[in-house]
Amino acid sequence: MLGPVILAASRSDKMRRIVSAAPVTKPVVNRFIPGETVDQVIPIVEDLTQAGLEVTLDVVGEDITEVEQSYAARDAYLQLIERLAELGLGEKAEMSVKLSMFGQALEGGHELALANVRPVVEAAAAIGTTVTLDAEDHTTLDSMFAIHEELRKDFPQTGCVIQAYLFRTEADARRLAANGSRVRIVKGAYKEPAEVAYLDKAEIDKAYVRILKILMDGEGYPMIGSHDPRLIAIGQELARKAGRKLDEYEFQMLYGIRSEEHLRLAAEGHRMRVYTAYGTDWYGYFMRRLAEKPANLLFFVRSMITKN
């Protein structure tokens, strides 16, 4: 039951100050977030791609309060794309974006987020790659899916994320699987009420499998976002039953978690993409990583004990 507590802490300014000030925090954060700047993360991208992996890059940050911050987020992604282009990494590295970082929650936020993300999607397409719109809490999803649909009119390769723990997701998956989208399925990492989401782990896992089957049987490109060995094996079996070739779906895992599994799947011929976040506003992202899996929290606690 620690997960909901940690997720609540991810929105707490007081907890942000406490965790950020702890001497041990930064070394542990580096396990999940390998840099704060483009210059720091680019060598990581080169190492991962040279090892046969692909990458999706997330400039961390969310819950902005000023329009100017949304422009800064847009410009940070444009700078990243420029660096990827210089190094010829467009075909191996895509971007993941949170529309909250692009101004979605501000006044007129839907239009603002669309206006900010469009040039990022355009620039990504120009270097041979694409953008995936990350899912956030359930109140933002209608806007996210509408922006996704609008972007796909000109950039059909634009992807989106669906979350297995939400009741609505099976219907979303059927709609998306039918129109050829790139869809990443994850379990979900936001604190949601029982009225809209499964809260029991076993029910979430069952929903994940049902939804993944919908995606595999559909016309789109499924992206399996999970570190769970059982779900990975089920994903492989569902792909086989659906007659999919190895390049017709992919696995995605977080940087710093089960790195040997990344390499194993790639060695077997699977497309394996590493979700790699970077930036200075790492707190919310870091806390959700702790909430997702008890082992992550234990790793953090053990590090604090060892350092003190």
Disulfide bonds with the S-S distance in Angstrom:
none
